[in-house]
Amino acid sequence: MAITDWIGSSAATLTTTAFIPQAWKIWRTRHTADISLVMYALFTLGVALWLIYGILIASWPIIIANSITLLLAGMVLAMKIKFG
């Protein structure tokens, strides 16, 4: 594995798994008052665009990482909308 692949894979893993604790905490507590709806809406849209970009250039690391991140960020956004 080239150093660039290792760095990219590490970055994708870290930024993707970073959402798990937040999503889990919101799921358990149903508390979203301190989360910005605008920030999560913009972030989720940005991740969706990264996913489309990854598909267009056929980059599996970008596709996989952003698919998972989109799912997690989308869950947080949905819980923010649902739980207020």
Backbone as CSV, one residue per row, in Angstrom:
resi,resn,N_x,N_y,N_z,CA_x,CA_y,CA_z,C_x,C_y,C_z
1,MET,0.855,-1.177,0.000,0.000,0.000,0.000,0.896,1.233,0.000
2,ALA,0.652,2.122,-0.931,1.426,3.362,-1.019,1.078,4.278,0.141
3,ILE,1.990,5.150,0.474,1.772,6.085,1.589,0.532,6.943,1.351
4,THR,0.282,7.332,0.109,-0.900,8.146,-0.167,-2.183,7.353,0.081
5,ASP,-2.183,6.078,-0.256,-3.345,5.229,0.028,-3.533,5.048,1.525
6,TRP,-2.439,4.885,2.241,-2.511,4.711,3.695,-3.053,5.977,4.347
7,ILE,-2.555,7.128,3.929,-3.026,8.396,4.494,-4.504,8.601,4.172
8,GLY,-4.887,8.370,2.932,-6.286,8.530,2.542,-7.207,7.580,3.282
9,SER,-6.800,6.334,3.410,-7.618,5.353,4.139,-7.726,5.700,5.615
10,SER,-6.634,6.141,6.202,-6.645,6.541,7.617,-7.550,7.744,7.830
11,ALA,-7.441,8.740,6.958,-8.287,9.930,7.063,-9.763,9.564,6.920
12,ALA,-10.076,8.728,5.947,-11.460,8.308,5.726,-12.002,7.550,6.938
13,THR,-11.196,6.670,7.501,-11.619,5.898,8.673,-11.878,6.806,9.866
14,LEU,-10.953,7.715,10.128,-11.100,8.608,11.282,-12.286,9.555,11.137
15,THR,-12.423,10.189,9.986,-13.519,11.141,9.825,-14.881,10.455,9.779
16,THR,-14.917,9.240,9.304,-16.172,8.492,9.267,-16.564,8.003,10.652
17,THR,-15.631,7.395,11.364,-15.959,6.863,12.696,-16.175,7.966,13.726
18,ALA,-15.739,9.170,13.435,-15.944,10.281,14.364,-17.426,10.564,14.605
19,PHE,-18.284,10.200,13.677,-19.714,10.451,13.826,-20.426,9.421,14.690
20,ILE,-19.835,8.284,14.898,-20.507,7.218,15.655,-20.835,7.643,17.085
21,PRO,-19.905,8.214,17.854,-20.259,8.609,19.225,-21.384,9.646,19.281
22,GLN,-21.384,10.614,18.356,-22.439,11.632,18.350,-23.791,11.024,18.030
23,ALA,-23.843,10.197,17.003,-25.101,9.552,16.626,-25.611,8.664,17.762
24,TRP,-24.717,7.919,18.390,-25.106,7.040,19.485,-25.623,7.838,20.679
25,LYS,-24.941,8.933,21.015,-25.363,9.757,22.155,-26.751,10.351,21.914
26,ILE,-26.983,10.844,20.716,-28.296,11.415,20.412,-29.366,10.329,20.438
27,TRP,-29.040,9.174,19.917,-30.000,8.072,19.923,-30.397,7.699,21.349
28,ARG,-29.397,7.667,22.249,-29.675,7.297,23.642,-30.414,8.393,24.399
29,THR,-29.988,9.653,24.238,-30.526,10.741,25.061,-31.701,11.475,24.437
30,ARG,-31.827,11.399,23.117,-32.840,12.154,22.363,-32.649,13.666,22.543
31,HIS,-31.451,14.085,22.915,-31.150,15.499,23.152,-30.345,16.059,21.976
32,THR,-30.917,17.048,21.308,-30.245,17.645,20.148,-30.200,19.164,20.220
33,ALA,-30.551,19.736,21.353,-30.646,21.197,21.462,-29.335,21.902,21.128
34,ASP,-28.208,21.305,21.440,-26.917,21.951,21.222,-26.330,21.710,19.838
35,ILE,-27.067,21.044,18.976,-26.582,20.736,17.634,-27.215,21.709,16.650
36,SER,-26.410,22.280,15.788,-26.886,23.236,14.794,-27.544,22.514,13.620
37,LEU,-28.816,22.815,13.392,-29.540,22.227,12.265,-28.924,22.675,10.941
38,VAL,-28.592,23.948,10.832,-28.007,24.462,9.592,-26.665,23.780,9.308
39,MET,-25.827,23.638,10.328,-24.526,23.006,10.142,-24.684,21.576,9.657
40,TYR,-25.554,20.808,10.288,-25.721,19.412,9.889,-26.375,19.289,8.523
41,ALA,-27.283,20.202,8.184,-27.896,20.170,6.853,-26.841,20.455,5.785
42,LEU,-26.023,21.478,6.000,-24.967,21.805,5.038,-23.920,20.699,4.962
43,PHE,-23.548,20.158,6.112,-22.557,19.091,6.134,-23.058,17.857,5.399
44,THR,-24.304,17.480,5.656,-24.880,16.306,5.009,-24.954,16.499,3.496
45,LEU,-25.322,17.696,3.055,-25.319,18.001,1.626,-23.906,17.909,1.058
46,GLY,-22.933,18.430,1.783,-21.541,18.350,1.335,-21.059,16.913,1.207
47,VAL,-21.404,16.087,2.163,-21.017,14.673,2.110,-21.695,13.979,0.923
48,ALA,-22.950,14.324,0.669,-23.646,13.745,-0.488,-22.933,14.131,-1.785
49,LEU,-22.480,15.372,-1.861,-21.744,15.801,-3.052,-20.396,15.096,-3.169
50,TRP,-19.705,14.882,-2.034,-18.452,14.108,-2.056,-18.720,12.693,-2.549
51,LEU,-19.825,12.113,-2.125,-20.187,10.770,-2.573,-20.414,10.749,-4.086
52,ILE,-21.144,11.724,-4.591,-21.366,11.809,-6.036,-20.036,11.973,-6.763
53,TYR,-19.173,12.808,-6.240,-17.844,13.004,-6.826,-17.079,11.677,-6.862
54,GLY,-17.092,10.958,-5.761,-16.412,9.667,-5.702,-16.951,8.689,-6.715
55,ILE,-18.266,8.699,-6.902,-18.879,7.820,-7.904,-18.433,8.241,-9.306
56,LEU,-18.425,9.531,-9.564,-18.051,10.024,-10.892,-16.606,9.699,-11.261
57,ILE,-15.713,9.709,-10.263,-14.308,9.393,-10.564,-13.967,7.943,-10.235
58,ALA,-14.982,7.177,-9.808,-14.835,5.752,-9.499,-13.757,5.499,-8.447
59,SER,-13.807,6.275,-7.372,-12.843,6.119,-6.275,-13.521,5.415,-5.107
60,TRP,-13.212,4.115,-4.945,-13.867,3.330,-3.894,-13.611,3.854,-2.491
61,PRO,-12.411,4.330,-2.136,-12.238,4.880,-0.791,-13.168,6.073,-0.527
62,ILE,-13.333,6.939,-1.517,-14.232,8.095,-1.362,-15.680,7.627,-1.298
63,ILE,-16.035,6.671,-2.131,-17.409,6.163,-2.159,-17.768,5.494,-0.835
64,ILE,-16.920,4.620,-0.353,-17.211,3.883,0.883,-17.263,4.827,2.078
65,ALA,-16.235,5.659,2.232,-16.185,6.562,3.378,-17.367,7.512,3.389
66,ASN,-17.695,8.088,2.245,-18.780,9.056,2.215,-20.151,8.410,2.269
67,SER,-20.277,7.170,1.836,-21.549,6.454,2.006,-21.839,6.254,3.489
68,ILE,-20.842,5.812,4.229,-21.019,5.587,5.664,-21.229,6.908,6.392
69,THR,-20.416,7.926,6.044,-20.560,9.230,6.682,-21.921,9.840,6.376
70,LEU,-22.396,9.687,5.148,-23.720,10.203,4.792,-24.801,9.526,5.617
71,LEU,-24.689,8.240,5.806,-25.651,7.520,6.633,-25.646,8.055,8.064
72,LEU,-24.455,8.187,8.654,-24.361,8.655,10.038,-24.787,10.111,10.183
73,ALA,-24.305,10.983,9.299,-24.682,12.397,9.367,-26.175,12.563,9.090
74,GLY,-26.690,11.759,8.166,-28.121,11.793,7.887,-28.949,11.359,9.079
75,MET,-28.445,10.375,9.813,-29.132,9.948,11.035,-29.157,11.074,12.064
76,VAL,-28.022,11.723,12.253,-27.962,12.841,13.204,-28.912,13.957,12.753
77,LEU,-28.898,14.279,11.486,-29.785,15.327,10.959,-31.252,14.943,11.164
78,ALA,-31.598,13.710,10.864,-32.978,13.254,11.047,-33.396,13.314,12.519
79,MET,-32.484,12.916,13.414,-32.803,12.976,14.845,-32.922,14.415,15.314
80,LYS,-32.100,15.319,14.762,-32.210,16.736,15.104,-33.571,17.256,14.705
81,ILE,-34.016,16.903,13.506,-35.333,17.344,13.045,-36.444,16.713,13.895
82,LYS,-36.312,15.437,14.200,-37.355,14.735,14.958,-37.414,15.163,16.427
83,PHE,-36.263,15.245,17.069,-36.227,15.514,18.506,-36.073,16.989,18.840
84,GLY,-35.815,17.803,17.817,-35.748,19.252,18.001,-34.520,19.721,18.652
